[in-house]
């Protein structure tokens, strides 16, 4: 059971990175420059910029924003469950 939860946590982190790349691509399409090499440093800057841009366009945050939040929560919960399982 421990390996299942830890594997789920790793998959959630990989999905989170992929979603961040998609957020950066969406910002690039909208004319905001992003830097792939510094993505992990500017993660929250890009996330809030994506949220603001999509909120101005549609009136609510884009789907990638919610998916990014979901994968972070899933990774934390899966990691905790993996470490606490006997």
Secondary structure by P-SEA (a helix, b strand, c coil): caaaaaaaaaaaaaaaaaaaaaaaaaaaaacbbbbccccccaaaaaaaaaaaaaaaacccccaaaaaaaaaaaaaaaaaaaaaacc
